[in-house]
Amino acid sequence: MERKSRIEMSRLKLGITIVILIIAIVIIGAVANEYNVFNFSSNTNDVNKTESNAEVDVEDNFDLRGVVIVDSQVPNLTVAVIFENKGDVTLDINGSWNITRVDTGAILDNGTDKFAIQALSNLTKTIQPITDYVGSVIFNFSGNGKYATEKFNTTEELNTTEELNTTEESNNTTEPPPNGGTPPSGGNGGAPSQEGCYTGFSEYDPNGSLILTEDRITFNEQHRHYHGSIYKEFGMGYFGQEFTHKFQFAITSGNESFEGSFMPWSVCNEISTYHDFNYGDDCTENTSDDHDGLSITMQPRTEPDGGPNSTGPRGFLDDWNLGTSQQFYLPPEDIYNKIIYTTVTRGNGYLVVVFFRDASRTDIIDSVSIETGAGSYNIFQAFGGRGSEECAPWWGPQVYVSGHIENLEIGN
């Protein structure tokens, strides 16, 4: 009995010893692990975790908003791809694209592009596939894990013979006339003349600064408070969710600050200046009487307003119904006394404007886009002033700008 008790006691001591050893091993292991995690694994894991989070952030903050077919005419197609960076750091995008035939899947053209999107901003990337194929095609874009496709029909270019017989003068330059005098002659800068493109347009010119012919609009010393308009009514809802317009304009002179501004393009339901869109009829920021429409406003200034990157010509693209707006800047060397070939396209819920240096519309200056609402419009304004007769005192010094607009093509 006594021997049995001693055996049991020994077993108990052994058990206690084993438990103590196990506890010691666990403690030592935990300390060792804690030491290693802090010096190695933790840092590695933190780095990995940061990288993983960065990848997640890129996916979360980067959005491929849509594709708009700006020009479907072969051989030089124009496609706008719209991106958004919702994060607070610049994103580098590695993109690739192709355009394929619907019937056979054959690739007609493809390419790659690397570019950056600034923090908290949108970017409109314009791509120009080259193909002679006329028919149903699909444009595909992929970048940083995002994908977009757009199916459309390519078309043959109109007036091909006329264009081939026209001498192109890319980046056409003319000396500025003194003190806002006669705009440059020779007009087209290589573009096929759209004869009679302003036939049927009406002129509202209380300030006597506009000249309207069937082929051209000339604005002489257009002051900031002037409120003229060149317009035409096309019928209720004529300009709806899809259209493409082309025209060209030139800024030929101004006074010292070039602060004068004008609208070379807008669609609306009542004749409107920039002031009418922005402030309405009562000269206040009460929006109840603001005019609705879509517009491009050019302000070819040469002096800064105090903000960063504010020197040089700027513009605004606006949907006054939805309230979306995008300010943009164009290089001075591409603007003053040069012809700016412009294509405006509405589609897939966006309004896209592309500025070109050449009549063939292959040398892009810049492109800009905004999201648009459901509005449709019946008036096309080929020119709109900035100011208001009632609110003229708002506009300060009588600065001005001169130039001309021509070669309008309205597609709907």
C-alpha positions as a Markdown table, in Angstrom:
| # | Residue | x | y | z |
|---|---|---|---|---|
| 1 | Met | 0.0 | 0.0 | 0.0 |
| 2 | Glu | 2.8 | 2.3 | 1.0 |
| 3 | Arg | 4.7 | 1.4 | -2.2 |
| 4 | Lys | 1.6 | 2.2 | -4.3 |
| 5 | Ser | 1.3 | 5.6 | -2.7 |
| 6 | Arg | 4.9 | 6.3 | -3.5 |
| 7 | Ile | 4.4 | 5.4 | -7.1 |
| 8 | Glu | 1.4 | 7.6 | -7.4 |
| 9 | Met | 3.3 | 10.4 | -5.7 |
| 10 | Ser | 6.1 | 10.0 | -8.3 |
| 11 | Arg | 3.7 | 10.0 | -11.1 |
| 12 | Leu | 2.1 | 13.2 | -9.8 |
| 13 | Lys | 5.6 | 14.8 | -9.5 |
| 14 | Leu | 6.4 | 13.7 | -13.0 |
| 15 | Gly | 3.1 | 15.1 | -14.3 |
| 16 | Ile | 3.7 | 18.4 | -12.6 |
| 17 | Thr | 7.2 | 18.5 | -14.0 |
| 18 | Ile | 6.0 | 17.8 | -17.5 |
| 19 | Val | 3.3 | 20.5 | -17.2 |
| 20 | Ile | 5.9 | 23.0 | -15.9 |
| 21 | Leu | 8.2 | 22.1 | -18.8 |
| 22 | Ile | 5.4 | 22.5 | -21.3 |
| 23 | Ile | 4.5 | 25.9 | -19.8 |
| 24 | Ala | 8.1 | 26.9 | -19.9 |
| 25 | Ile | 8.4 | 25.9 | -23.6 |
| 26 | Val | 5.2 | 27.8 | -24.5 |
| 27 | Ile | 6.5 | 30.9 | -22.7 |
| 28 | Ile | 9.9 | 30.7 | -24.3 |
| 29 | Gly | 8.4 | 30.1 | -27.7 |
| 30 | Ala | 6.0 | 33.0 | -27.3 |
| 31 | Val | 8.8 | 35.4 | -26.3 |
| 32 | Ala | 10.9 | 34.2 | -29.2 |
| 33 | Asn | 8.1 | 34.6 | -31.6 |
| 34 | Glu | 7.3 | 38.0 | -30.3 |
| 35 | Tyr | 11.0 | 39.0 | -30.7 |
| 36 | Asn | 11.1 | 37.7 | -34.3 |
| 37 | Val | 7.7 | 39.2 | -35.2 |
| 38 | Phe | 8.9 | 42.6 | -34.0 |
| 39 | Asn | 12.2 | 42.5 | -35.8 |
| 40 | Phe | 11.4 | 40.6 | -39.0 |
| 41 | Ser | 8.0 | 39.2 | -39.6 |
| 42 | Ser | 6.2 | 42.3 | -38.3 |
| 43 | Asn | 8.1 | 44.6 | -40.6 |
| 44 | Thr | 7.7 | 42.2 | -43.5 |
| 45 | Asn | 4.0 | 41.7 | -42.8 |
| 46 | Asp | 3.6 | 45.5 | -42.4 |
| 47 | Val | 5.2 | 46.0 | -45.8 |
| 48 | Asn | 3.1 | 43.3 | -47.3 |
| 49 | Lys | 0.0 | 44.7 | -45.7 |
| 50 | Thr | 0.8 | 48.2 | -46.9 |
| 51 | Glu | 1.4 | 46.9 | -50.5 |
| 52 | Ser | -1.8 | 44.9 | -50.3 |
| 53 | Asn | -3.7 | 47.9 | -49.1 |
| 54 | Ala | -2.2 | 50.0 | -51.8 |
| 55 | Glu | -3.4 | 47.5 | -54.4 |
| 56 | Val | -6.9 | 47.5 | -52.9 |
| 57 | Asp | -6.8 | 51.3 | -52.8 |
| 58 | Val | -5.9 | 51.5 | -56.5 |
| 59 | Glu | -8.8 | 49.2 | -57.3 |
| 60 | Asp | -11.2 | 51.1 | -55.1 |
| 61 | Asn | -10.1 | 54.6 | -56.1 |
| 62 | Phe | -9.6 | 54.0 | -59.8 |
| 63 | Asp | -12.7 | 53.9 | -62.0 |
| 64 | Leu | -13.0 | 53.5 | -65.8 |
| 65 | Arg | -16.1 | 55.5 | -66.2 |
| 66 | Gly | -17.0 | 54.9 | -69.9 |
| 67 | Val | -16.2 | 55.0 | -73.6 |
| 68 | Val | -17.5 | 57.6 | -76.1 |
| 69 | Ile | -17.0 | 57.3 | -79.8 |
| 70 | Val | -16.1 | 60.8 | -80.8 |
| 71 | Asp | -15.6 | 60.1 | -84.5 |
| 72 | Ser | -16.5 | 56.9 | -86.3 |
| 73 | Gln | -15.3 | 57.9 | -89.7 |
| 74 | Val | -12.4 | 55.8 | -91.1 |
| 75 | Pro | -9.4 | 55.8 | -91.4 |
| 76 | Asn | -8.8 | 58.0 | -88.3 |
| 77 | Leu | -11.3 | 57.0 | -85.6 |
| 78 | Thr | -11.4 | 59.0 | -82.4 |
| 79 | Val | -12.4 | 57.3 | -79.1 |
| 80 | Ala | -12.5 | 58.9 | -75.7 |
| 81 | Val | -12.0 | 56.8 | -72.6 |
| 82 | Ile | -13.0 | 58.5 | -69.3 |
| 83 | Phe | -11.2 | 57.7 | -66.0 |
| 84 | Glu | -11.6 | 58.8 | -62.5 |
| 85 | Asn | -9.2 | 58.8 | -59.6 |
| 86 | Lys | -11.1 | 59.1 | -56.3 |
| 87 | Gly | -8.0 | 58.8 | -54.1 |
| 88 | Asp | -5.7 | 61.4 | -52.7 |
| 89 | Val | -2.6 | 60.2 | -54.5 |
| 90 | Thr | -1.6 | 60.1 | -58.2 |
| 91 | Leu | -2.3 | 56.8 | -59.9 |
| 92 | Asp | -0.1 | 55.3 | -62.7 |
| 93 | Ile | -2.2 | 53.5 | -65.2 |
| 94 | Asn | -0.9 | 50.8 | -67.6 |
| 95 | Gly | -3.5 | 50.5 | -70.3 |
| 96 | Ser | -4.0 | 48.5 | -73.5 |
| 97 | Trp | -6.6 | 48.7 | -76.2 |
| 98 | Asn | -7.7 | 47.1 | -79.4 |
| 99 | Ile | -10.4 | 47.4 | -82.0 |
| 100 | Thr | -11.8 | 44.2 | -83.6 |
| 101 | Arg | -14.3 | 43.2 | -86.3 |
| 102 | Val | -17.6 | 41.8 | -84.9 |
| 103 | Asp | -18.0 | 39.2 | -87.6 |
| 104 | Thr | -14.5 | 37.6 | -87.5 |
| 105 | Gly | -12.9 | 38.9 | -84.3 |
| 106 | Ala | -9.9 | 40.0 | -86.3 |
| 107 | Ile | -7.9 | 42.8 | -84.7 |
| 108 | Leu | -7.9 | 45.9 | -86.8 |
| 109 | Asp | -5.6 | 48.0 | -84.6 |
| 110 | Asn | -4.2 | 47.9 | -81.1 |
| 111 | Gly | -1.8 | 49.7 | -78.7 |
| 112 | Thr | -0.6 | 50.3 | -75.2 |
| 113 | Asp | -0.3 | 53.5 | -73.1 |
| 114 | Lys | 1.1 | 54.5 | -69.8 |
| 115 | Phe | -0.2 | 57.6 | -68.1 |
| 116 | Ala | -1.0 | 59.1 | -64.7 |
| 117 | Ile | -4.2 | 60.4 | -63.2 |
| 118 | Gln | -3.9 | 63.2 | -60.7 |
| 119 | Ala | -5.5 | 62.8 | -57.2 |
| 120 | Leu | -9.2 | 63.5 | -57.0 |
| 121 | Ser | -9.6 | 64.1 | -60.7 |
| 122 | Asn | -11.0 | 62.9 | -63.9 |
| 123 | Leu | -9.0 | 62.2 | -67.1 |
| 124 | Thr | -10.2 | 62.0 | -70.7 |
| 125 | Lys | -7.8 | 59.9 | -72.7 |
| 126 | Thr | -8.3 | 60.1 | -76.5 |
| 127 | Ile | -7.3 | 57.2 | -78.7 |
| 128 | Gln | -7.2 | 57.2 | -82.5 |
| 129 | Pro | -7.3 | 53.7 | -84.0 |
| 130 | Ile | -6.4 | 53.5 | -87.7 |
| 131 | Thr | -8.4 | 51.2 | -90.0 |
| 132 | Asp | -10.0 | 51.2 | -93.4 |
| 133 | Tyr | -12.6 | 48.7 | -92.4 |
| 134 | Val | -16.2 | 49.9 | -92.6 |
| 135 | Gly | -18.7 | 47.9 | -90.6 |
| 136 | Ser | -19.5 | 46.7 | -87.1 |
| 137 | Val | -16.5 | 46.8 | -84.7 |
| 138 | Ile | -15.8 | 46.5 | -80.9 |
| 139 | Phe | -13.4 | 48.8 | -79.1 |
| 140 | Asn | -11.8 | 47.3 | -75.9 |
| 141 | Phe | -9.8 | 49.0 | -73.2 |
| 142 | Ser | -8.2 | 47.5 | -70.1 |
| 143 | Gly | -6.1 | 49.0 | -67.4 |
| 144 | Asn | -5.2 | 48.2 | -63.8 |
| 145 | Gly | -7.9 | 45.5 | -63.6 |
| 146 | Lys | -10.7 | 47.6 | -65.2 |
| 147 | Tyr | -12.3 | 46.9 | -68.5 |
| 148 | Ala | -14.6 | 48.7 | -70.9 |
| 149 | Thr | -15.9 | 47.8 | -74.4 |
| 150 | Glu | -18.0 | 49.7 | -76.9 |
| 151 | Lys | -19.6 | 48.3 | -80.1 |
| 152 | Phe | -20.2 | 50.7 | -83.0 |
| 153 | Asn | -20.3 | 51.0 | -86.7 |
| 154 | Thr | -17.5 | 52.7 | -88.6 |
| 155 | Thr | -18.4 | 54.9 | -91.5 |
| 156 | Glu | -16.7 | 56.3 | -94.6 |
| 157 | Glu | -15.5 | 59.9 | -94.5 |
| 158 | Leu | -17.7 | 62.3 | -96.4 |
| 159 | Asn | -16.3 | 64.8 | -99.0 |
| 160 | Thr | -13.2 | 62.7 | -99.4 |
| 161 | Thr | -12.4 | 64.1 | -102.9 |
| 162 | Glu | -12.8 | 67.6 | -101.7 |
| 163 | Glu | -10.4 | 67.0 | -98.8 |
| 164 | Leu | -7.8 | 65.4 | -101.0 |
| 165 | Asn | -7.8 | 68.5 | -103.2 |
| 166 | Thr | -7.4 | 70.8 | -100.2 |
| 167 | Thr | -3.9 | 71.8 | -99.1 |
| 168 | Glu | -3.5 | 71.2 | -95.4 |
| 169 | Glu | -1.6 | 73.7 | -93.3 |
| 170 | Ser | -1.4 | 72.1 | -89.9 |
| 171 | Asn | -1.0 | 74.5 | -87.1 |
| 172 | Asn | -1.9 | 77.4 | -89.4 |
| 173 | Thr | -0.4 | 80.7 | -88.1 |
| 174 | Thr | -1.4 | 84.2 | -88.9 |
| 175 | Glu | 0.1 | 87.5 | -87.6 |
| 176 | Pro | -2.3 | 89.2 | -85.2 |
| 177 | Pro | -4.0 | 92.3 | -86.6 |
| 178 | Pro | -3.3 | 95.5 | -84.6 |
| 179 | Asn | -5.8 | 96.4 | -82.0 |
| 180 | Gly | -8.3 | 93.7 | -82.7 |
| 181 | Gly | -8.7 | 94.5 | -86.4 |
| 182 | Thr | -9.6 | 92.3 | -89.3 |
| 183 | Pro | -9.3 | 88.5 | -88.5 |
| 184 | Pro | -6.9 | 86.4 | -90.5 |
| 185 | Ser | -8.0 | 85.7 | -94.1 |
| 186 | Gly | -7.5 | 82.5 | -96.0 |
| 187 | Gly | -9.8 | 81.1 | -93.4 |
| 188 | Asn | -9.9 | 77.3 | -93.6 |
| 189 | Gly | -6.4 | 76.5 | -92.8 |
| 190 | Gly | -6.7 | 73.3 | -94.9 |
| 191 | Ala | -10.2 | 72.3 | -93.8 |
| 192 | Pro | -12.8 | 71.6 | -96.5 |
| 193 | Ser | -15.1 | 74.6 | -96.7 |
| 194 | Gln | -18.5 | 74.0 | -95.3 |
| 195 | Glu | -20.2 | 76.5 | -97.7 |
| 196 | Gly | -23.4 | 77.9 | -96.4 |
| 197 | Cys | -23.0 | 76.3 | -93.0 |
| 198 | Tyr | -24.6 | 79.3 | -91.2 |
| 199 | Thr | -27.5 | 79.6 | -93.7 |
| 200 | Gly | -30.7 | 80.1 | -91.6 |
| 201 | Phe | -28.9 | 81.3 | -88.5 |
| 202 | Ser | -30.1 | 84.5 | -86.8 |
| 203 | Glu | -28.0 | 87.3 | -85.3 |
| 204 | Tyr | -28.7 | 89.1 | -82.1 |
| 205 | Asp | -26.0 | 91.8 | -81.8 |
| 206 | Pro | -27.0 | 94.8 | -79.6 |
| 207 | Asn | -23.4 | 95.8 | -79.3 |
| 208 | Gly | -22.5 | 95.8 | -83.0 |
| 209 | Ser | -19.5 | 93.5 | -82.6 |
| 210 | Leu | -20.6 | 90.5 | -84.7 |
| 211 | Ile | -20.5 | 89.8 | -88.4 |
| 212 | Leu | -22.5 | 86.9 | -89.7 |
| 213 | Thr | -22.2 | 85.5 | -93.2 |
| 214 | Glu | -23.3 | 82.1 | -94.6 |
| 215 | Asp | -19.8 | 80.7 | -94.1 |
| 216 | Arg | -18.3 | 82.5 | -91.1 |
| 217 | Ile | -18.9 | 84.3 | -87.8 |
| 218 | Thr | -16.5 | 87.1 | -86.9 |
| 219 | Phe | -16.5 | 88.7 | -83.5 |
| 220 | Asn | -14.6 | 92.0 | -83.2 |
| 221 | Glu | -13.5 | 93.3 | -79.8 |
| 222 | Gln | -15.9 | 91.1 | -77.9 |
| 223 | His | -16.1 | 92.8 | -74.4 |
| 224 | Arg | -16.8 | 90.8 | -71.3 |
| 225 | His | -20.3 | 92.4 | -70.8 |
| 226 | Tyr | -21.4 | 91.9 | -74.4 |
| 227 | His | -24.3 | 89.6 | -74.8 |
| 228 | Gly | -24.8 | 88.8 | -78.5 |
| 229 | Ser | -25.7 | 85.5 | -80.0 |
| 230 | Ile | -25.6 | 83.7 | -83.4 |
| 231 | Tyr | -28.2 | 80.9 | -83.2 |
| 232 | Lys | -30.7 | 78.7 | -85.0 |
| 233 | Glu | -33.7 | 76.8 | -83.8 |
| 234 | Phe | -33.9 | 73.1 | -84.9 |
| 235 | Gly | -37.1 | 71.9 | -83.2 |
| 236 | Met | -38.1 | 70.5 | -79.9 |
| 237 | Gly | -35.6 | 68.1 | -78.4 |
| 238 | Tyr | -33.5 | 68.0 | -81.6 |
| 239 | Phe | -30.2 | 67.9 | -79.7 |
| 240 | Gly | -30.7 | 64.9 | -77.4 |
| 241 | Gln | -28.5 | 62.2 | -75.9 |
| 242 | Glu | -26.4 | 61.5 | -79.0 |
| 243 | Phe | -24.8 | 63.9 | -81.5 |
| 244 | Thr | -21.5 | 65.1 | -83.0 |
| 245 | His | -20.7 | 68.6 | -84.0 |
| 246 | Lys | -17.5 | 69.9 | -85.7 |
| 247 | Phe | -16.3 | 73.5 | -86.1 |
| 248 | Gln | -13.1 | 75.5 | -86.0 |
| 249 | Phe | -12.3 | 78.8 | -84.4 |
| 250 | Ala | -9.4 | 81.3 | -84.1 |
| 251 | Ile | -8.6 | 83.8 | -81.4 |
| 252 | Thr | -6.8 | 86.6 | -83.3 |
| 253 | Ser | -6.3 | 89.5 | -80.9 |
| 254 | Gly | -7.3 | 91.1 | -77.6 |
| 255 | Asn | -6.2 | 93.9 | -75.3 |
| 256 | Glu | -3.5 | 93.7 | -72.6 |
| 257 | Ser | -5.1 | 91.0 | -70.5 |
| 258 | Phe | -7.1 | 89.0 | -73.0 |
| 259 | Glu | -9.7 | 88.6 | -70.3 |
| 260 | Gly | -12.6 | 88.8 | -72.8 |
| 261 | Ser | -14.4 | 85.5 | -73.2 |
| 262 | Phe | -17.0 | 83.9 | -75.5 |
| 263 | Met | -18.8 | 80.7 | -76.2 |
| 264 | Pro | -17.9 | 79.1 | -79.5 |
| 265 | Trp | -20.5 | 76.4 | -79.0 |
| 266 | Ser | -23.6 | 75.8 | -76.9 |
| 267 | Val | -27.1 | 74.1 | -77.1 |
| 268 | Cys | -30.0 | 75.4 | -75.1 |
| 269 | Asn | -33.7 | 76.1 | -75.1 |
| 270 | Glu | -33.5 | 79.9 | -75.0 |
| 271 | Ile | -30.9 | 82.3 | -76.3 |
| 272 | Ser | -28.2 | 82.4 | -73.6 |
| 273 | Thr | -25.0 | 84.1 | -72.7 |
| 274 | Tyr | -22.5 | 82.6 | -70.2 |
| 275 | His | -24.0 | 85.0 | -67.6 |
| 276 | Asp | -27.6 | 83.7 | -68.4 |
| 277 | Phe | -26.4 | 80.1 | -67.8 |
| 278 | Asn | -24.5 | 81.0 | -64.6 |
| 279 | Tyr | -26.7 | 83.7 | -63.0 |
| 280 | Gly | -30.0 | 83.8 | -64.8 |
| 281 | Asp | -32.0 | 86.9 | -65.5 |
| 282 | Asp | -31.9 | 88.5 | -62.1 |
| 283 | Cys | -28.1 | 89.0 | -61.8 |
| 284 | Thr | -27.9 | 86.9 | -58.6 |
| 285 | Glu | -26.8 | 83.4 | -57.8 |
| 286 | Asn | -30.5 | 82.4 | -57.4 |
| 287 | Thr | -30.6 | 79.3 | -59.6 |
| 288 | Ser | -34.3 | 79.3 | -60.2 |
| 289 | Asp | -34.1 | 81.5 | -63.3 |
| 290 | Asp | -30.8 | 80.2 | -64.6 |
| 291 | His | -30.9 | 79.0 | -68.2 |
| 292 | Asp | -30.3 | 75.3 | -69.0 |
| 293 | Gly | -28.0 | 74.0 | -71.6 |
| 294 | Leu | -24.6 | 72.6 | -72.5 |
| 295 | Ser | -21.7 | 75.0 | -73.4 |
| 296 | Ile | -18.0 | 75.6 | -74.1 |
| 297 | Thr | -16.7 | 78.9 | -72.8 |
| 298 | Met | -13.2 | 80.1 | -73.9 |
| 299 | Gln | -11.3 | 82.7 | -71.8 |
| 300 | Pro | -8.0 | 83.4 | -73.6 |
| 301 | Arg | -6.4 | 85.3 | -70.8 |
| 302 | Thr | -2.7 | 85.9 | -70.5 |
| 303 | Glu | -2.6 | 86.9 | -66.9 |
| 304 | Pro | -3.0 | 84.7 | -63.8 |
| 305 | Asp | -5.8 | 85.0 | -61.3 |
| 306 | Gly | -3.5 | 84.1 | -58.4 |
| 307 | Gly | -4.2 | 80.4 | -58.3 |
| 308 | Pro | -1.7 | 77.6 | -59.2 |
| 309 | Asn | -1.3 | 77.0 | -63.0 |
| 310 | Ser | -3.7 | 79.8 | -63.8 |
| 311 | Thr | -1.6 | 81.6 | -66.4 |
| 312 | Gly | -2.7 | 81.1 | -70.0 |
| 313 | Pro | -5.8 | 80.4 | -71.9 |
| 314 | Arg | -8.5 | 78.4 | -70.1 |
| 315 | Gly | -12.0 | 77.2 | -70.8 |
| 316 | Phe | -15.0 | 75.7 | -69.2 |
| 317 | Leu | -17.2 | 72.8 | -70.2 |
| 318 | Asp | -20.6 | 72.9 | -68.5 |
| 319 | Asp | -23.9 | 71.1 | -68.2 |
| 320 | Trp | -26.0 | 73.8 | -66.6 |
| 321 | Asn | -28.9 | 71.5 | -66.0 |
| 322 | Leu | -27.1 | 68.7 | -64.2 |
| 323 | Gly | -24.6 | 71.2 | -62.7 |
| 324 | Thr | -21.4 | 69.4 | -63.8 |
| 325 | Ser | -18.4 | 71.5 | -64.9 |
| 326 | Gln | -14.8 | 71.0 | -65.9 |
| 327 | Gln | -12.2 | 73.7 | -66.2 |
| 328 | Phe | -9.3 | 73.1 | -68.6 |
| 329 | Tyr | -6.2 | 74.9 | -69.8 |
| 330 | Leu | -4.8 | 74.9 | -73.3 |
| 331 | Pro | -1.1 | 75.7 | -74.2 |
| 332 | Pro | -0.7 | 79.3 | -75.3 |
| 333 | Glu | 1.4 | 78.3 | -78.3 |
| 334 | Asp | -1.5 | 76.3 | -79.6 |
| 335 | Ile | -4.1 | 79.0 | -79.1 |
| 336 | Tyr | -3.2 | 82.5 | -80.0 |
| 337 | Asn | -3.5 | 83.2 | -83.8 |
| 338 | Lys | -3.9 | 79.5 | -84.5 |
| 339 | Ile | -6.9 | 77.7 | -85.9 |
| 340 | Ile | -8.4 | 75.3 | -83.4 |
| 341 | Tyr | -10.3 | 72.4 | -84.9 |
| 342 | Thr | -12.9 | 71.2 | -82.5 |
| 343 | Thr | -15.2 | 68.1 | -82.2 |
| 344 | Val | -18.0 | 67.9 | -79.7 |
| 345 | Thr | -19.7 | 64.6 | -79.0 |
| 346 | Arg | -22.5 | 63.6 | -76.7 |
| 347 | Gly | -23.0 | 59.9 | -75.9 |
| 348 | Asn | -23.2 | 57.3 | -73.2 |
| 349 | Gly | -24.1 | 60.0 | -70.6 |
| 350 | Tyr | -21.0 | 62.2 | -71.3 |
| 351 | Leu | -20.2 | 65.3 | -73.3 |
| 352 | Val | -16.7 | 65.1 | -74.8 |
| 353 | Val | -14.7 | 67.9 | -76.5 |
| 354 | Val | -11.5 | 67.3 | -78.4 |
| 355 | Phe | -9.3 | 70.1 | -79.7 |
| 356 | Phe | -7.0 | 69.4 | -82.7 |
| 357 | Arg | -4.2 | 71.3 | -84.4 |
| 358 | Asp | -4.9 | 70.1 | -87.9 |
| 359 | Ala | -7.9 | 69.9 | -90.3 |
| 360 | Ser | -7.5 | 66.1 | -90.5 |
| 361 | Arg | -8.1 | 65.9 | -86.7 |
| 362 | Thr | -5.2 | 63.6 | -86.0 |
| 363 | Asp | -3.0 | 66.0 | -83.9 |
| 364 | Ile | -4.7 | 66.4 | -80.6 |
| 365 | Ile | -4.1 | 69.4 | -78.4 |
| 366 | Asp | -6.3 | 68.2 | -75.5 |
| 367 | Ser | -9.6 | 66.6 | -74.6 |
| 368 | Val | -12.1 | 67.2 | -71.8 |
| 369 | Ser | -15.4 | 65.6 | -70.7 |
| 370 | Ile | -18.2 | 66.0 | -68.3 |
| 371 | Glu | -21.1 | 63.8 | -67.2 |
| 372 | Thr | -24.4 | 65.0 | -68.7 |
| 373 | Gly | -28.0 | 64.8 | -67.6 |
| 374 | Ala | -31.2 | 64.0 | -69.4 |
| 375 | Gly | -31.7 | 67.4 | -70.9 |
| 376 | Ser | -32.5 | 67.9 | -74.6 |
| 377 | Tyr | -32.4 | 71.2 | -76.5 |
| 378 | Asn | -33.7 | 72.9 | -79.6 |
| 379 | Ile | -31.4 | 75.9 | -80.1 |
| 380 | Phe | -27.8 | 75.7 | -81.4 |
| 381 | Gln | -25.7 | 78.7 | -80.6 |
| 382 | Ala | -22.7 | 79.0 | -82.9 |
| 383 | Phe | -21.6 | 82.0 | -80.8 |
| 384 | Gly | -22.6 | 83.4 | -77.4 |
| 385 | Gly | -21.3 | 86.3 | -75.5 |
| 386 | Arg | -20.4 | 86.3 | -71.8 |
| 387 | Gly | -22.1 | 89.3 | -70.3 |
| 388 | Ser | -25.5 | 90.7 | -69.6 |
| 389 | Glu | -26.9 | 94.1 | -70.4 |
| 390 | Glu | -28.7 | 94.3 | -67.1 |
| 391 | Cys | -25.6 | 93.3 | -65.1 |
| 392 | Ala | -22.9 | 95.0 | -67.2 |
| 393 | Pro | -21.4 | 96.8 | -64.2 |
| 394 | Trp | -20.3 | 93.5 | -62.8 |
| 395 | Trp | -17.8 | 92.9 | -65.5 |
| 396 | Gly | -15.2 | 95.6 | -64.6 |
| 397 | Pro | -12.6 | 96.8 | -67.1 |
| 398 | Gln | -13.7 | 96.7 | -70.7 |
| 399 | Val | -11.3 | 94.0 | -71.8 |
| 400 | Tyr | -12.0 | 92.2 | -75.1 |
| 401 | Val | -11.1 | 89.4 | -77.5 |
| 402 | Ser | -11.5 | 89.1 | -81.3 |
| 403 | Gly | -11.6 | 86.1 | -83.7 |
| 404 | His | -13.8 | 84.0 | -85.9 |
| 405 | Ile | -15.7 | 80.7 | -86.1 |
| 406 | Glu | -16.4 | 78.7 | -89.2 |
| 407 | Asn | -16.8 | 75.3 | -91.0 |
| 408 | Leu | -19.7 | 74.1 | -88.8 |
| 409 | Glu | -20.9 | 70.5 | -89.3 |
| 410 | Ile | -24.0 | 69.5 | -87.3 |
| 411 | Gly | -24.7 | 65.8 | -87.0 |
| 412 | Asn | -27.5 | 64.3 | -85.0 |
